[in-house]
Amino acid sequence: MNHIEPSPPAHRDAPPSTCSLRQGIGSHALVVTALVKQVPKGDHSGRLDADGRLERAGAVAEMNPWCRRAVAQAVRLARETGGRSTAITMGPPAAVDVLREALAWGADDAVQLSDPALAGSDCLVTARALAATIRLLDDPPDLILVGNSSVDGSTGAVGAMLAELLGLPFTGPVLTLEPVDGRLRTTVQYDTGTESVTIDLPAVVAVAERSCDPAKAPADTWPPPDTVRQVTTADLPEAPWGLPASPTKVAQVHPAPLTRNPVIFRGHLQSQVDRALTELTARGCFKPHPTTSAPLTTPPYGRRTAGPAEKPAVASAPGEQAAAEVVVLVGAGPVEGTRALLGTAAALAAEIGGSVTAVTTVEGDRELGRWGADSVVVVDGEEPRAVARGLTGWLNGRQVWAVLGAALPWDREVLARLAVTSDAGLMSDLVSLSAKDGRLSGLKPSGGGTLAEIVSRGTPQIATLRTGLLPLRTPRVDRPLELHALHVEPDTAITRTERRTGDDGDALDRAEVVIGVGRGVPPDKYDELEPVRALLNAELAATRKVTDQGWLPHGRQIGITGRSVAPRMYLAVGLSGSLNHLAGAGRAGTLVAINTDPAAEIFAHCDVGLVADWQEVMPYLVDGLRSCVSG
């Protein structure tokens, strides 16, 4: 991990030193802007106020962890090139503190956009307001850095939306970034590996959490609030703002369903394990789930069978568009995730009497029809900006009801840009979708174990989904597909060279058993979990703090800002039970916890708990599991 030191606060006004310039960095002085967000510190209630904003009254707030990296990298790049860095935030008056901290770390300037008129702004209106604020700067930035995510509700959309609004290329999340000859050389982090990407400047770049040490400055070094330039909507071009202008909004917040009745065991380790295994056996934890070919309660793909008061749906003639169309973006994500997404789209299309069109960059995938597609559009390019532009033109004149994609980097950028060009907004990182009164309604984790219900009034309705939580339905019989081609122009602003495959985090999405580890399990002890992992054929997962330390790959992170899974059994080892983490594991069939602290939060959210040292209990658990899984 790169280590970045703050500039000494006493010397903030001195010219940035260029003595640390690395070989290969060009002589161009970079003007760098970092976008910063204030978030609640630790777990938060997840409740929203009347304006649809996160309720912050009485909550301790801090700079978003990803934004800390954006600030650190902005200060470093400006200092090394003899340039200048500016931090910008949009938020209530109290959010000035994150800018004061950014200044203490070494940012040269800070601008706060704060106005009651912005209350309730969704990610699209937020991006528009930030774009307008950036245009107020005396020197247009060469580079705009954003955090890749946010702990108060991951969207991963504002950066790409901002890029579209400013007409700039976008990439991320990046682990490394180095300016070379007017371009930026980066290493982009994916769940399954990394890729070398060089991008033209100016650009917008999302920074990964593991890119460097966070920008953290002691509060007693922060400059006074009046060092921050204040901006209101009166300083921006006249436009509608806030909740009335937002195409998406939070309709309501649902408390987490209390479906677990924890059974906690204490005492002698052998007795704890015996009783826990008896409980798990009774719950069917050692019986495999039915395969996807087994009959499911979910209706099969295609239009539903007409009920007594319904007319049967009429199939479209070849080349004729159905009355309503659900478009599914098929990226390079997990195959089973694509199939689950197509199934969800087909179920929605059945409800509205429409059809499913898969948009893919891969030609010849005949399986798309079995899993829900009625027609396929093959795009002859892969760059997200080019695909979004092509889709914008293709959508014109079509009756598209919804456009869906996976909550993965490629899909997110394409759909975030499409949300801008179509003025439709984006419902991001949903864990489920349904149709209500002819409109989409989706749920997403919102902190505090709550689920926010997101609705859209945009046309089309655009959403990204965590496919690991979507049901994998029974495939239908093969059928002819309507095939169409869509040409897109190349995006010369981005050059991709080396793609390196790493850990297969995608295996988590459909794993029947997952072992989640916290910081209570040091990485040099992971081999002690291997016997249990092998017996259960489990996948290893982790909390955000574990992946932030680099103990496990980013693709293994579970939680609001990571993956969401729904295994048959989730074994939580050495983790406290942060609600932000449990938001990604809450749909496990059975949650088992092992922790030495009987007051640990995890015991309030599990089904079976063992109050024990995980290292001491593992030998007993291994012996007991051998008979359970073999029987």
WOTA-V33687 format. One record per residue. OMEGA is omega as a letter, one per 30 degrees, with the letter a starting at -180 (none if undefined). D_FIRST is the distance of its C-alpha to the first C-alpha in Angstrom with 1 decimal. Layout:
((OMEGA & D_FIRST) (OMEGA & D_FIRST))
This chain:
((l & 0.0) (l & 3.8) (a & 6.3) (l & 9.6) (l & 12.8) (l & 15.8) (l & 19.0) (a & 21.7) (a & 24.0) (a & 27.0) (a & 26.2) (a & 25.3) (l & 28.3) (l & 27.7) (l & 26.9) (a & 23.1) (l & 22.4) (a & 22.0) (a & 21.5) (l & 17.8) (l & 18.6) (l & 16.9) (l & 19.4) (l & 20.2) (a & 19.8) (a & 23.2) (a & 25.4) (l & 25.7) (a & 24.9) (l & 22.9) (a & 24.2) (l & 21.4) (l & 22.2) (l & 19.9) (a & 21.7) (l & 21.3) (l & 22.9) (a & 24.2) (l & 24.1) (l & 25.6) (a & 23.6) (l & 23.4) (l & 26.1) (a & 28.8) (a & 32.3) (a & 31.8) (a & 35.3) (l & 36.2) (a & 38.7) (l & 41.7) (l & 39.7) (l & 37.4) (l & 34.5) (a & 32.3) (a & 34.4) (a & 32.5) (l & 35.5) (a & 34.6) (l & 31.0) (a & 28.2) (l & 25.9) (l & 22.5) (l & 20.1) (a & 18.8) (l & 15.1) (l & 14.4) (l & 16.4) (l & 14.4) (l & 11.5) (l & 14.4) (a & 15.8) (a & 12.8) (l & 12.5) (l & 16.3) (a & 16.7) (a & 14.4) (l & 16.2) (a & 19.6) (a & 19.2) (a & 18.2) (a & 21.1) (a & 23.6) (a & 23.8) (a & 23.9) (l & 22.0) (l & 23.8) (a & 22.9) (l & 25.4) (l & 26.2) (a & 29.1) (a & 30.5) (a & 33.1) (a & 33.8) (a & 31.5) (l & 28.5) (a & 28.8) (a & 26.7) (l & 23.4) (l & 24.4) (l & 25.4) (l & 22.0) (l & 20.5) (l & 23.1) (l & 22.2) (l & 18.6) (l & 20.0) (a & 21.3) (a & 24.7) (l & 26.6) (a & 26.8) (l & 29.2) (l & 30.2) (a & 32.3) (a & 34.4) (l & 37.7) (a & 39.6) (a & 40.5) (a & 36.9) (l & 37.2) (a & 36.5) (l & 34.9) (a & 33.3) (l & 30.3) (l & 32.6) (l & 34.4) (l & 31.1) (l & 29.8) (a & 33.2) (l & 33.2) (l & 29.7) (l & 30.8) (l & 34.0) (l & 32.1) (l & 29.9) (l & 33.2) (a & 34.4) (a & 31.8) (l & 33.5) (l & 31.1) (a & 30.0) (l & 26.2) (a & 24.7) (l & 21.7) (a & 21.5) (l & 18.3) (l & 18.6) (a & 16.6) (a & 16.8) (l & 18.6) (a & 20.3) (a & 20.9) (l & 24.6) (a & 25.4) (l & 23.2) (a & 24.9) (a & 22.4) (a & 25.4) (a & 25.6) (a & 23.2) (l & 25.3) (l & 28.5) (l & 27.7) (l & 27.1) (a & 30.5) (a & 32.3) (l & 31.1) (a & 31.7) (l & 28.1) (a & 25.9) (l & 22.9) (l & 19.9) (f & 16.9) (a & 14.8) (l & 12.4) (l & 8.8) (l & 9.5) (a & 12.7) (l & 14.8) (l & 18.5) (l & 20.9) (l & 24.7) (l & 25.0) (l & 22.7) (l & 19.1) (a & 17.1) (l & 14.5) (a & 12.9) (a & 14.4) (l & 13.4) (l & 16.5) (a & 17.5) (l & 18.6) (a & 16.2) (l & 14.9) (l & 17.0) (a & 17.1) (l & 18.9) (a & 20.4) (l & 22.1) (l & 24.9) (g & 24.7) (a & 25.6) (l & 23.5) (a & 22.0) (l & 18.4) (a & 16.8) (l & 13.2) (a & 11.3) (a & 10.1) (a & 6.6) (a & 6.4) (l & 5.5) (a & 7.1) (l & 10.7) (l & 13.7) (l & 15.9) (l & 19.0) (a & 21.8) (a & 24.9) (l & 27.1) (a & 25.3) (l & 25.9) (a & 28.6) (a & 31.8) (a & 32.1) (l & 34.5) (a & 31.7) (l & 30.7) (a & 32.9) (a & 34.6) (l & 35.6) (l & 37.8) (l & 39.2) (l & 42.1) (a & 39.9) (l & 38.9) (a & 41.2) (a & 43.6) (l & 42.4) (a & 42.5) (l & 39.6) (a & 38.5) (a & 39.7) (a & 42.9) (a & 41.1) (l & 38.4) (l & 39.2) (l & 37.3) (l & 37.5) (a & 37.1) (l & 40.6) (l & 40.1) (a & 37.7) (l & 38.6) (l & 37.9) (l & 36.2) (l & 39.1) (a & 39.8) (a & 40.4) (l & 39.2) (a & 41.4) (l & 39.3) (a & 40.9) (a & 39.2) (l & 40.1) (l & 40.1) (a & 41.7) (a & 42.0) (a & 39.1) (l & 41.6) (l & 43.5) (a & 40.5) (a & 39.4) (a & 43.0) (l & 43.5) (a & 40.2) (l & 40.9) (l & 44.4) (a & 43.1) (l & 40.6) (l & 43.3) (l & 45.7) (l & 43.1) (a & 42.9) (a & 39.3) (l & 40.0) (a & 41.9) (l & 40.1) (l & 40.2) (l & 42.8) (a & 41.7) (a & 41.5) (l & 44.9) (l & 46.5) (l & 48.4) (l & 46.5) (l & 47.8) (l & 46.0) (l & 48.5) (a & 48.1) (l & 46.8) (a & 48.9) (a & 51.4) (l & 52.6) (a & 56.2) (l & 58.6) (a & 59.8) (a & 63.4) (a & 62.8) (l & 60.5) (l & 61.3) (l & 59.5) (a & 56.8) (a & 57.9) (l & 55.7) (l & 55.1) (l & 57.0) (l & 55.0) (a & 53.4) (a & 54.3) (l & 51.6) (a & 51.8) (l & 52.6) (a & 48.9) (l & 45.8) (a & 42.5) (l & 39.9) (l & 37.0) (a & 34.0) (l & 33.1) (a & 29.6) (a & 27.6) (a & 26.7) (a & 28.1) (a & 31.8) (l & 32.9) (l & 31.1) (a & 33.1) (l & 36.3) (l & 35.8) (l & 35.3) (l & 38.4) (l & 40.3) (l & 39.4) (a & 40.6) (l & 43.7) (l & 44.6) (l & 44.2) (l & 46.3) (a & 48.9) (a & 49.3) (a & 49.8) (a & 51.9) (a & 49.4) (a & 47.5) (l & 44.0) (l & 42.6) (l & 39.5) (a & 37.6) (l & 35.6) (a & 34.3) (a & 35.5) (l & 39.2) (l & 41.4) (a & 39.8) (a & 43.1) (a & 41.5) (l & 40.7) (a & 44.4) (a & 44.5) (l & 41.7) (a & 43.1) (l & 43.2) (l & 46.7) (a & 45.6) (l & 42.7) (l & 41.5) (a & 39.6) (a & 37.5) (l & 37.2) (a & 33.8) (a & 30.3) (a & 28.5) (a & 28.4) (a & 29.9) (l & 32.8) (l & 33.4) (l & 33.5) (l & 36.1) (l & 38.1) (l & 38.2) (l & 39.3) (a & 42.3) (a & 43.0) (a & 43.1) (l & 45.7) (l & 49.1) (l & 47.8) (a & 48.3) (a & 44.7) (a & 44.4) (l & 40.7) (a & 37.6) (l & 35.0) (l & 31.6) (l & 28.8) (a & 25.9) (a & 23.6) (a & 21.9) (l & 24.9) (a & 27.6) (a & 26.1) (l & 26.0) (a & 29.5) (l & 31.0) (l & 29.5) (l & 31.0) (l & 34.2) (l & 34.4) (a & 34.5) (l & 37.1) (a & 39.3) (a & 38.9) (a & 38.6) (a & 35.4) (l & 33.0) (a & 32.9) (l & 29.3) (l & 27.8) (l & 31.2) (l & 31.9) (l & 35.6) (l & 38.1) (l & 41.9) (l & 44.7) (l & 46.6) (l & 49.7) (l & 48.6) (l & 45.1) (l & 41.6) (a & 40.2) (l & 36.8) (l & 34.9) (l & 31.3) (a & 29.5) (l & 29.6) (l & 28.3) (a & 30.4) (a & 31.4) (l & 33.4) (l & 33.9) (l & 34.6) (a & 37.3) (l & 36.6) (a & 39.4) (l & 39.9) (a & 42.9) (l & 41.4) (f & 43.0) (l & 41.5) (a & 39.5) (a & 35.9) (l & 33.5) (a & 30.3) (l & 30.4) (a & 28.3) (l & 30.2) (l & 29.3) (a & 31.8) (l & 34.6) (l & 37.5) (a & 38.0) (l & 41.7) (l & 44.3) (l & 44.5) (l & 47.7) (a & 50.0) (a & 49.1) (l & 50.6) (l & 50.9) (l & 48.2) (a & 48.8) (l & 46.5) (l & 45.6) (l & 43.5) (l & 41.5) (l & 40.6) (l & 37.7) (l & 37.0) (l & 33.8) (a & 30.9) (a & 30.4) (a & 27.7) (l & 25.1) (l & 24.5) (a & 22.8) (a & 22.4) (l & 20.3) (a & 19.9) (l & 18.1) (l & 19.3) (a & 17.2) (l & 18.2) (l & 21.4) (l & 20.6) (a & 23.9) (l & 25.8) (a & 25.2) (a & 27.4) (l & 30.6) (l & 29.9) (l & 32.8) (l & 31.0) (l & 27.4) (l & 25.8) (a & 23.3) (l & 21.2) (a & 19.8) (l & 18.0) (l & 21.3) (a & 20.5) (a & 17.9) (l & 16.3) (l & 18.4) (a & 21.4) (a & 21.0) (l & 23.6) (l & 26.1) (a & 26.1) (l & 26.9) (l & 30.7) (l & 30.9) (a & 28.7) (a & 30.9) (a & 34.1) (a & 33.3) (a & 31.7) (l & 28.8) (a & 25.5) (l & 22.4) (a & 20.8) (l & 18.7) (l & 18.2) (a & 15.7) (l & 14.2) (a & 13.8) (l & 12.0) (l & 9.8) (a & 8.8) (a & 8.4) (l & 11.8) (a & 13.6) (a & 13.1) (a & 13.4) (l & 17.0) (a & 18.0) (l & 17.7) (l & 21.2) (a & 22.4) (a & 23.2) (l & 19.9) (l & 19.7) (l & 22.5) (a & 26.0) (l & 28.0) (a & 31.6) (l & 32.0) (a & 35.1) (l & 33.3) (a & 30.0) (a & 29.2) (a & 26.9) (l & 25.7) (l & 24.2) (a & 23.4) (a & 25.2) (l & 26.4) (a & 24.8) (l & 27.1) (l & 24.2) (a & 23.2) (l & 26.8) (l & 27.5) (a & 25.9) (a & 27.9) (a & 31.0) (l & 33.1) (l & 32.8) (l & 36.4) (l & 35.9) (a & 33.0) (a & 32.8) (l & 31.0) (a & 30.3) (a & 29.4) (a & 30.9) (a & 31.4) (l & 34.6) (a & 33.8) (a & 30.4) (a & 30.4) (a & 29.9) (l & 33.5) (a & 35.0) (a & 33.6) (l & 34.2) (a & 37.3) (a & 37.1) (l & 35.4) (l & 35.2) (a & 34.7) (l & 33.3) (a & 30.5) (a & 28.9) (a & 28.8) (a & 32.5) (a & 33.6) (l & 32.0) (l & 34.7) (a & 37.4) (l & 35.8) (l & 35.4) (a & 39.1) (a & 40.3) (a & 38.3) (a & 39.9) (a & 43.3) (a & 42.2) (l & 40.6) (l & 43.3) (none & 46.0))
